Amino acid sequence: MVLSMGGILGIGAKQVMAPLDQLSLEGDRLIWKTSQTKDDLKQSADYEKDNHREVSSNDYQTVGELKQSIGQ
């Protein structure tokens, strides 16, 4: 899943990839449990849209359904 960090109103934000196995829902909040620090994420490779498959909420209603479709 692609998440944005930093920036103001999306300007200057960095997009990073979050592995699905590190994501969970707690109530209405999406939680990313990672050992990476903020500095690690700032220095990580930039997300490139052309290198990843796009999915939509029309295809999957829950993170669990998406994880199941890719075998996690």
N, C-alpha and C positions, 0 to 999 in steps of 0.2 A: 504494500500500500504506500502511496506517496503522501508524505506529510510536509507541510511548510513550517519553517521555523525562522524566527527573527523578522526583520523588516517592519514597516509601518503600513498598515492597510494593504498588505501584499506587495508593497514596493520594496525591493531589496531583499525579499525573503529568499531563503535557500530551500530547495526541494530535496528531501532525502527519502530513501526507501526504507520502509519498516517491514521486516519479515513477518508474515502472517502468524507464525508460531509464537511471536512475542506480543501479539495484540490480544486484548480481551475487552469485553464489555462489562462495565460495572454500573448498573442502572442505565442512565442515558449517556454515560461517558465512555469514550474509547480510551483505553489505557495501554500505553506502550511500556513494557517492562524490559529495559535494556541495561547492559553494563557500560555502554558507551557514555562518555562525558559530553558536555556541551561543546568543548573544544574538539573532541574526536569528530563529532557531527559536523562542525564548521569546516574541518579539514578533509572530510570525506569527499569522494568523487561526486560530481554533480549528476543529478538525475537527467537522463536523456530519454525522452519520450519514445523515440524510434527504436530503442533497445528492449522495450517491454510491451507486454500484452495489455490492452485496455479492457476493463470489464465495467459493467454498469449495474446499477441497482435493478434494472429491468431483468437482468440475468440471474442475480443472486439477491435474496432478501436479507440474508444474515451472513456474518463473517464465517460462521460454522458451515454454511452451504458452500461458500467459496473455498474454504480449507478442504472440504470433502472432495470437491471437484478436482483439486490438484494433488490429492492423495496425502494430505497432512492430517 
